[in-house]
Amino acid sequence: MSYKVNGHEITVNFPVDSISVNKSSIAFTDSLGKNKQTFAKRTDALQFMKWLLSSNK
């Protein structure tokens, strides 16, 4: 699945095993390995984290 924010597309290969949040960065481990995304705003990072959690069922 992919997530779009500010014209950028983030591809996530579910299932996600772990998620770590640090200010405006989200690190997660999906089926292909570790990934880190840094966002311009903390609110964008939190929206992405919510999407990861809701889509990971």
PyMOL Python script that loads the backbone (N, CA, C, O; Angstrom):
from pymol import cmd

cmd.read_pdbstr("""\
ATOM      1  N   MET A   1       0.849  -1.185   0.000  1.00  0.00           N
ATOM      2  CA  MET A   1       0.000   0.000   0.000  1.00  0.00           C
ATOM      3  C   MET A   1       0.883   1.232   0.000  1.00  0.00           C
ATOM      4  O   MET A   1       2.066   1.167   0.334  1.00  0.00           O
ATOM      5  N   SER A   2       0.303   2.336  -0.372  1.00  0.00           N
ATOM      6  CA  SER A   2       1.083   3.574  -0.364  1.00  0.00           C
ATOM      7  C   SER A   2       0.307   4.689   0.334  1.00  0.00           C
ATOM      8  O   SER A   2      -0.923   4.688   0.382  1.00  0.00           O
ATOM      9  N   TYR A   3       1.055   5.617   0.860  1.00  0.00           N
ATOM     10  CA  TYR A   3       0.514   6.758   1.598  1.00  0.00           C
ATOM     11  C   TYR A   3       1.030   8.019   0.922  1.00  0.00           C
ATOM     12  O   TYR A   3       2.231   8.140   0.677  1.00  0.00           O
ATOM     13  N   LYS A   4       0.145   8.959   0.617  1.00  0.00           N
ATOM     14  CA  LYS A   4       0.560  10.199  -0.040  1.00  0.00           C
ATOM     15  C   LYS A   4       0.479  11.365   0.926  1.00  0.00           C
ATOM     16  O   LYS A   4      -0.526  11.558   1.610  1.00  0.00           O
ATOM     17  N   VAL A   5       1.566  12.150   0.969  1.00  0.00           N
ATOM     18  CA  VAL A   5       1.603  13.347   1.799  1.00  0.00           C
ATOM     19  C   VAL A   5       2.401  14.413   1.051  1.00  0.00           C
ATOM     20  O   VAL A   5       3.529  14.166   0.624  1.00  0.00           O
ATOM     21  N   ASN A   6       1.820  15.577   0.898  1.00  0.00           N
ATOM     22  CA  ASN A   6       2.473  16.713   0.240  1.00  0.00           C
ATOM     23  C   ASN A   6       3.084  16.342  -1.113  1.00  0.00           C
ATOM     24  O   ASN A   6       4.189  16.780  -1.433  1.00  0.00           O
ATOM     25  N   GLY A   7       2.382  15.548  -1.896  1.00  0.00           N
ATOM     26  CA  GLY A   7       2.850  15.186  -3.223  1.00  0.00           C
ATOM     27  C   GLY A   7       3.874  14.064  -3.264  1.00  0.00           C
ATOM     28  O   GLY A   7       4.333  13.692  -4.344  1.00  0.00           O
ATOM     29  N   HIS A   8       4.241  13.518  -2.112  1.00  0.00           N
ATOM     30  CA  HIS A   8       5.192  12.408  -2.047  1.00  0.00           C
ATOM     31  C   HIS A   8       4.445  11.128  -1.703  1.00  0.00           C
ATOM     32  O   HIS A   8       3.466  11.143  -0.957  1.00  0.00           O
ATOM     33  N   GLU A   9       4.920  10.030  -2.255  1.00  0.00           N
ATOM     34  CA  GLU A   9       4.290   8.742  -1.999  1.00  0.00           C
ATOM     35  C   GLU A   9       5.239   7.855  -1.190  1.00  0.00           C
ATOM     36  O   GLU A   9       6.404   7.678  -1.548  1.00  0.00           O
ATOM     37  N   ILE A  10       4.721   7.307  -0.106  1.00  0.00           N
ATOM     38  CA  ILE A  10       5.491   6.410   0.762  1.00  0.00           C
ATOM     39  C   ILE A  10       4.902   5.016   0.588  1.00  0.00           C
ATOM     40  O   ILE A  10       3.716   4.802   0.839  1.00  0.00           O
ATOM     41  N   THR A  11       5.731   4.067   0.158  1.00  0.00           N
ATOM     42  CA  THR A  11       5.273   2.693  -0.029  1.00  0.00           C
ATOM     43  C   THR A  11       5.583   1.873   1.213  1.00  0.00           C
ATOM     44  O   THR A  11       6.704   1.883   1.721  1.00  0.00           O
ATOM     45  N   VAL A  12       4.568   1.163   1.692  1.00  0.00           N
ATOM     46  CA  VAL A  12       4.710   0.315   2.875  1.00  0.00           C
ATOM     47  C   VAL A  12       4.269  -1.090   2.487  1.00  0.00           C
ATOM     48  O   VAL A  12       3.191  -1.278   1.924  1.00  0.00           O
ATOM     49  N   ASN A  13       5.104  -2.065   2.790  1.00  0.00           N
ATOM     50  CA  ASN A  13       4.791  -3.466   2.513  1.00  0.00           C
ATOM     51  C   ASN A  13       4.374  -4.139   3.815  1.00  0.00           C
ATOM     52  O   ASN A  13       5.213  -4.553   4.615  1.00  0.00           O
ATOM     53  N   PHE A  14       3.069  -4.240   4.008  1.00  0.00           N
ATOM     54  CA  PHE A  14       2.517  -4.804   5.236  1.00  0.00           C
ATOM     55  C   PHE A  14       2.800  -6.289   5.303  1.00  0.00           C
ATOM     56  O   PHE A  14       2.918  -6.921   4.254  1.00  0.00           O
ATOM     57  N   PRO A  15       2.913  -6.879   6.476  1.00  0.00           N
ATOM     58  CA  PRO A  15       2.638  -6.309   7.786  1.00  0.00           C
ATOM     59  C   PRO A  15       3.813  -5.505   8.338  1.00  0.00           C
ATOM     60  O   PRO A  15       4.972  -5.756   8.005  1.00  0.00           O
ATOM     61  N   VAL A  16       3.486  -4.541   9.182  1.00  0.00           N
ATOM     62  CA  VAL A  16       4.494  -3.730   9.867  1.00  0.00           C
ATOM     63  C   VAL A  16       4.757  -4.373  11.225  1.00  0.00           C
ATOM     64  O   VAL A  16       3.831  -4.620  11.997  1.00  0.00           O
ATOM     65  N   ASP A  17       6.033  -4.639  11.504  1.00  0.00           N
ATOM     66  CA  ASP A  17       6.396  -5.311  12.756  1.00  0.00           C
ATOM     67  C   ASP A  17       6.615  -4.344  13.910  1.00  0.00           C
ATOM     68  O   ASP A  17       6.241  -4.641  15.044  1.00  0.00           O
ATOM     69  N   SER A  18       7.223  -3.178  13.633  1.00  0.00           N
ATOM     70  CA  SER A  18       7.490  -2.221  14.707  1.00  0.00           C
ATOM     71  C   SER A  18       7.429  -0.803  14.170  1.00  0.00           C
ATOM     72  O   SER A  18       7.691  -0.548  12.994  1.00  0.00           O
ATOM     73  N   ILE A  19       7.073   0.122  15.071  1.00  0.00           N
ATOM     74  CA  ILE A  19       6.984   1.541  14.737  1.00  0.00           C
ATOM     75  C   ILE A  19       7.646   2.322  15.859  1.00  0.00           C
ATOM     76  O   ILE A  19       7.406   2.057  17.037  1.00  0.00           O
ATOM     77  N   SER A  20       8.483   3.289  15.487  1.00  0.00           N
ATOM     78  CA  SER A  20       9.136   4.153  16.473  1.00  0.00           C
ATOM     79  C   SER A  20       8.947   5.602  16.036  1.00  0.00           C
ATOM     80  O   SER A  20       9.113   5.935  14.863  1.00  0.00           O
ATOM     81  N   VAL A  21       8.597   6.461  16.996  1.00  0.00           N
ATOM     82  CA  VAL A  21       8.332   7.868  16.705  1.00  0.00           C
ATOM     83  C   VAL A  21       9.335   8.737  17.448  1.00  0.00           C
ATOM     84  O   VAL A  21       9.596   8.524  18.632  1.00  0.00           O
ATOM     85  N   ASN A  22       9.903   9.727  16.739  1.00  0.00           N
ATOM     86  CA  ASN A  22      10.823  10.682  17.346  1.00  0.00           C
ATOM     87  C   ASN A  22      10.602  12.038  16.694  1.00  0.00           C
ATOM     88  O   ASN A  22      11.037  12.260  15.564  1.00  0.00           O
ATOM     89  N   LYS A  23       9.942  12.934  17.384  1.00  0.00           N
ATOM     90  CA  LYS A  23       9.598  14.268  16.898  1.00  0.00           C
ATOM     91  C   LYS A  23       8.876  14.165  15.564  1.00  0.00           C
ATOM     92  O   LYS A  23       7.710  13.769  15.541  1.00  0.00           O
ATOM     93  N   SER A  24       9.523  14.507  14.442  1.00  0.00           N
ATOM     94  CA  SER A  24       8.840  14.468  13.149  1.00  0.00           C
ATOM     95  C   SER A  24       9.328  13.323  12.265  1.00  0.00           C
ATOM     96  O   SER A  24       9.172  13.365  11.045  1.00  0.00           O
ATOM     97  N   SER A  25       9.919  12.300  12.884  1.00  0.00           N
ATOM     98  CA  SER A  25      10.390  11.127  12.143  1.00  0.00           C
ATOM     99  C   SER A  25       9.661   9.875  12.610  1.00  0.00           C
ATOM    100  O   SER A  25       9.359   9.714  13.792  1.00  0.00           O
ATOM    101  N   ILE A  26       9.389   8.999  11.659  1.00  0.00           N
ATOM    102  CA  ILE A  26       8.779   7.706  11.953  1.00  0.00           C
ATOM    103  C   ILE A  26       9.697   6.636  11.379  1.00  0.00           C
ATOM    104  O   ILE A  26      10.015   6.651  10.190  1.00  0.00           O
ATOM    105  N   ALA A  27      10.115   5.720  12.220  1.00  0.00           N
ATOM    106  CA  ALA A  27      10.888   4.565  11.771  1.00  0.00           C
ATOM    107  C   ALA A  27       9.990   3.347  11.925  1.00  0.00           C
ATOM    108  O   ALA A  27       9.316   3.189  12.943  1.00  0.00           O
ATOM    109  N   PHE A  28       9.984   2.486  10.910  1.00  0.00           N
ATOM    110  CA  PHE A  28       9.154   1.290  10.979  1.00  0.00           C
ATOM    111  C   PHE A  28       9.835   0.142  10.249  1.00  0.00           C
ATOM    112  O   PHE A  28      10.665   0.352   9.365  1.00  0.00           O
ATOM    113  N   THR A  29       9.473  -1.064  10.632  1.00  0.00           N
ATOM    114  CA  THR A  29       9.983  -2.264   9.987  1.00  0.00           C
ATOM    115  C   THR A  29       8.809  -2.966   9.327  1.00  0.00           C
ATOM    116  O   THR A  29       7.868  -3.393   9.997  1.00  0.00           O
ATOM    117  N   ASP A  30       8.874  -3.081   7.997  1.00  0.00           N
ATOM    118  CA  ASP A  30       7.823  -3.788   7.274  1.00  0.00           C
ATOM    119  C   ASP A  30       8.389  -5.101   6.743  1.00  0.00           C
ATOM    120  O   ASP A  30       9.467  -5.526   7.157  1.00  0.00           O
ATOM    121  N   SER A  31       7.674  -5.737   5.838  1.00  0.00           N
ATOM    122  CA  SER A  31       8.105  -7.052   5.353  1.00  0.00           C
ATOM    123  C   SER A  31       9.400  -7.004   4.550  1.00  0.00           C
ATOM    124  O   SER A  31      10.037  -8.040   4.361  1.00  0.00           O
ATOM    125  N   LEU A  32       9.807  -5.827   4.072  1.00  0.00           N
ATOM    126  CA  LEU A  32      11.054  -5.695   3.311  1.00  0.00           C
ATOM    127  C   LEU A  32      12.231  -5.193   4.140  1.00  0.00           C
ATOM    128  O   LEU A  32      13.366  -5.197   3.663  1.00  0.00           O
ATOM    129  N   GLY A  33      11.977  -4.763   5.370  1.00  0.00           N
ATOM    130  CA  GLY A  33      13.067  -4.302   6.228  1.00  0.00           C
ATOM    131  C   GLY A  33      12.766  -2.973   6.888  1.00  0.00           C
ATOM    132  O   GLY A  33      11.617  -2.536   6.957  1.00  0.00           O
ATOM    133  N   LYS A  34      13.832  -2.333   7.377  1.00  0.00           N
ATOM    134  CA  LYS A  34      13.693  -1.088   8.125  1.00  0.00           C
ATOM    135  C   LYS A  34      13.560   0.109   7.183  1.00  0.00           C
ATOM    136  O   LYS A  34      14.188   0.162   6.126  1.00  0.00           O
ATOM    137  N   ASN A  35      12.726   1.067   7.595  1.00  0.00           N
ATOM    138  CA  ASN A  35      12.499   2.298   6.839  1.00  0.00           C
ATOM    139  C   ASN A  35      12.404   3.461   7.807  1.00  0.00           C
ATOM    140  O   ASN A  35      12.001   3.290   8.958  1.00  0.00           O
ATOM    141  N   LYS A  36      12.776   4.641   7.341  1.00  0.00           N
ATOM    142  CA  LYS A  36      12.638   5.851   8.155  1.00  0.00           C
ATOM    143  C   LYS A  36      12.114   6.967   7.265  1.00  0.00           C
ATOM    144  O   LYS A  36      12.628   7.201   6.171  1.00  0.00           O
ATOM    145  N   GLN A  37      11.094   7.644   7.746  1.00  0.00           N
ATOM    146  CA  GLN A  37      10.517   8.776   7.036  1.00  0.00           C
ATOM    147  C   GLN A  37      10.555   9.989   7.944  1.00  0.00           C
ATOM    148  O   GLN A  37      10.161   9.917   9.107  1.00  0.00           O
ATOM    149  N   THR A  38      11.032  11.104   7.409  1.00  0.00           N
ATOM    150  CA  THR A  38      11.047  12.358   8.156  1.00  0.00           C
ATOM    151  C   THR A  38      10.070  13.319   7.485  1.00  0.00           C
ATOM    152  O   THR A  38      10.074  13.481   6.265  1.00  0.00           O
ATOM    153  N   PHE A  39       9.244  13.946   8.299  1.00  0.00           N
ATOM    154  CA  PHE A  39       8.203  14.841   7.801  1.00  0.00           C
ATOM    155  C   PHE A  39       8.509  16.275   8.185  1.00  0.00           C
ATOM    156  O   PHE A  39       9.220  16.530   9.157  1.00  0.00           O
ATOM    157  N   ALA A  40       7.970  17.205   7.419  1.00  0.00           N
ATOM    158  CA  ALA A  40       8.187  18.627   7.686  1.00  0.00           C
ATOM    159  C   ALA A  40       7.482  19.052   8.977  1.00  0.00           C
ATOM    160  O   ALA A  40       7.984  19.901   9.714  1.00  0.00           O
ATOM    161  N   LYS A  41       6.321  18.458   9.242  1.00  0.00           N
ATOM    162  CA  LYS A  41       5.542  18.814  10.431  1.00  0.00           C
ATOM    163  C   LYS A  41       5.289  17.574  11.272  1.00  0.00           C
ATOM    164  O   LYS A  41       5.111  16.472  10.753  1.00  0.00           O
ATOM    165  N   ARG A  42       5.278  17.780  12.570  1.00  0.00           N
ATOM    166  CA  ARG A  42       4.984  16.676  13.481  1.00  0.00           C
ATOM    167  C   ARG A  42       3.577  16.130  13.247  1.00  0.00           C
ATOM    168  O   ARG A  42       3.345  14.929  13.379  1.00  0.00           O
ATOM    169  N   THR A  43       2.647  17.003  12.904  1.00  0.00           N
ATOM    170  CA  THR A  43       1.276  16.550  12.660  1.00  0.00           C
ATOM    171  C   THR A  43       1.221  15.598  11.468  1.00  0.00           C
ATOM    172  O   THR A  43       0.435  14.651  11.476  1.00  0.00           O
ATOM    173  N   ASP A  44       2.045  15.835  10.440  1.00  0.00           N
ATOM    174  CA  ASP A  44       2.102  14.919   9.297  1.00  0.00           C
ATOM    175  C   ASP A  44       2.638  13.557   9.733  1.00  0.00           C
ATOM    176  O   ASP A  44       2.146  12.520   9.288  1.00  0.00           O
ATOM    177  N   ALA A  45       3.644  13.562  10.604  1.00  0.00           N
ATOM    178  CA  ALA A  45       4.216  12.315  11.112  1.00  0.00           C
ATOM    179  C   ALA A  45       3.171  11.537  11.911  1.00  0.00           C
ATOM    180  O   ALA A  45       3.070  10.318  11.779  1.00  0.00           O
ATOM    181  N   LEU A  46       2.405  12.230  12.727  1.00  0.00           N
ATOM    182  CA  LEU A  46       1.378  11.564  13.527  1.00  0.00           C
ATOM    183  C   LEU A  46       0.260  11.001  12.660  1.00  0.00           C
ATOM    184  O   LEU A  46      -0.270   9.928  12.949  1.00  0.00           O
ATOM    185  N   GLN A  47      -0.103  11.723  11.594  1.00  0.00           N
ATOM    186  CA  GLN A  47      -1.120  11.232  10.654  1.00  0.00           C
ATOM    187  C   GLN A  47      -0.641   9.946   9.987  1.00  0.00           C
ATOM    188  O   GLN A  47      -1.410   8.998   9.833  1.00  0.00           O
ATOM    189  N   PHE A  48       0.642   9.917   9.588  1.00  0.00           N
ATOM    190  CA  PHE A  48       1.217   8.734   8.962  1.00  0.00           C
ATOM    191  C   PHE A  48       1.228   7.562   9.940  1.00  0.00           C
ATOM    192  O   PHE A  48       0.921   6.433   9.558  1.00  0.00           O
ATOM    193  N   MET A  49       1.579   7.822  11.194  1.00  0.00           N
ATOM    194  CA  MET A  49       1.590   6.766  12.193  1.00  0.00           C
ATOM    195  C   MET A  49       0.186   6.196  12.389  1.00  0.00           C
ATOM    196  O   MET A  49       0.025   4.980  12.491  1.00  0.00           O
ATOM    197  N   LYS A  50      -0.824   7.050  12.442  1.00  0.00           N
ATOM    198  CA  LYS A  50      -2.202   6.582  12.578  1.00  0.00           C
ATOM    199  C   LYS A  50      -2.599   5.724  11.398  1.00  0.00           C
ATOM    200  O   LYS A  50      -3.278   4.710  11.558  1.00  0.00           O
ATOM    201  N   TRP A  51      -2.169   6.137  10.188  1.00  0.00           N
ATOM    202  CA  TRP A  51      -2.460   5.359   8.994  1.00  0.00           C
ATOM    203  C   TRP A  51      -1.778   3.992   9.067  1.00  0.00           C
ATOM    204  O   TRP A  51      -2.391   2.977   8.735  1.00  0.00           O
ATOM    205  N   LEU A  52      -0.520   3.959   9.496  1.00  0.00           N
ATOM    206  CA  LEU A  52       0.192   2.690   9.644  1.00  0.00           C
ATOM    207  C   LEU A  52      -0.538   1.751  10.595  1.00  0.00           C
ATOM    208  O   LEU A  52      -0.703   0.565  10.311  1.00  0.00           O
ATOM    209  N   LEU A  53      -0.971   2.295  11.722  1.00  0.00           N
ATOM    210  CA  LEU A  53      -1.652   1.479  12.724  1.00  0.00           C
ATOM    211  C   LEU A  53      -3.002   0.968  12.226  1.00  0.00           C
ATOM    212  O   LEU A  53      -3.351  -0.188  12.463  1.00  0.00           O
ATOM    213  N   SER A  54      -3.754   1.810  11.547  1.00  0.00           N
ATOM    214  CA  SER A  54      -5.092   1.395  11.090  1.00  0.00           C
ATOM    215  C   SER A  54      -5.026   0.454   9.897  1.00  0.00           C
ATOM    216  O   SER A  54      -5.919  -0.374   9.723  1.00  0.00           O
ATOM    217  N   SER A  55      -3.988   0.561   9.070  1.00  0.00           N
ATOM    218  CA  SER A  55      -3.869  -0.287   7.879  1.00  0.00           C
ATOM    219  C   SER A  55      -3.166  -1.603   8.177  1.00  0.00           C
ATOM    220  O   SER A  55      -3.112  -2.476   7.311  1.00  0.00           O
ATOM    221  N   ASN A  56      -2.636  -1.765   9.358  1.00  0.00           N
ATOM    222  CA  ASN A  56      -1.819  -2.929   9.697  1.00  0.00           C
ATOM    223  C   ASN A  56      -2.642  -4.059  10.315  1.00  0.00           C
ATOM    224  O   ASN A  56      -2.103  -4.873  11.066  1.00  0.00           O
ATOM    225  N   LYS A  57      -3.923  -4.118  10.013  1.00  0.00           N
ATOM    226  CA  LYS A  57      -4.797  -5.148  10.611  1.00  0.00           C
ATOM    227  C   LYS A  57      -4.805  -6.410   9.779  1.00  0.00           C
ATOM    228  O   LYS A  57      -5.482  -7.376  10.130  1.00  0.00           O
TER     229      LYS A  57
END
""", "prot")
cmd.dss("prot")
cmd.show_as("cartoon", "prot")
cmd.util.cbc("prot")
cmd.orient("prot")
